């Protein structure tokens, strides 16, 4: 993780909590910011990419992280949380 990333640790929470925490972090982030979400709910593997695509953001990376997943999302100026 780089020092410019915003970290959201949602391990131990079930969906939709990881996605909601990601959304909240993206709302507060500046355009161009990157948010790394850590989640261990298997449904996050489906829910997070679906949310990211629907909101117009960029899923930069999806990688296994221990018993869960690490998602790196970039907030683009075109993204919308409306």
N, C-alpha and C positions, 0 to 999 in steps of 0.2 A: 504494500500500500504506500502510495506517495504521500508526502506531507500536505499536498493540496487537495487530497480527497476528503470528503465528508464521510465518516463511518457511521453506519446505522446497524447496530447489533440486535437482531430480532430473533436470535436463537432461543429456543424454548417456548416460542409463541406459535400458535396455530393460525392458519389463514382465516380471515383476511388481514390479521394484524401486521405481518411483515410488509405487505403491499401498502397498507395504510401508513405505516411509519416511513416507508420510502416516499410516498406521496407528500407527506408533511415535510420531509427533508428537501425534496425538490421544490416545493412551494417557497421555502425560505432561502434557497440557493440562488446565486447569481447565474445569469446566462453563461454557458460554457463550463460551469462547475461539474465536477464528477462526484457521484455519490456511490459508495460501496455498501451494499446490503449483505449482511450475513444472515442466513436463515437455514433452519434444519427441518422445516416442515416439507415433506415431499411435494405437497401441492404448490409450494412456492415456485417450483421448477416450471409449472404451467402458468400460474397466476401472474407472476412478476413480468415475464416477457410479454404476456398479453396486455397488461396494463401499460408497459413502456411503449409498445407499438401503438396502442390506442391513443395515448397521450402525445404522441409525436416526438418522443425522446429517442435516444440511441442506446441500445444495449451493446456496450463495448466489449464486455467479457462475461461469460458464464462459466464458472469452473467449480469442480468439486472442492469442498473445504471441510476436511475431516468427515463427520457424519452428515454434513449439510452442503450448502452451496454458497458461493460468493458471486454476487452480481455487481458489475460495474456499469453504472448508467451515467450518461452525459446529458446534461440539460442544454438543449439547443434553444436558440431564440425562437424557433418555429414551434416548440413544444407548447402545449396548452393544458392547463389543469381545470378548465371550466367545466 
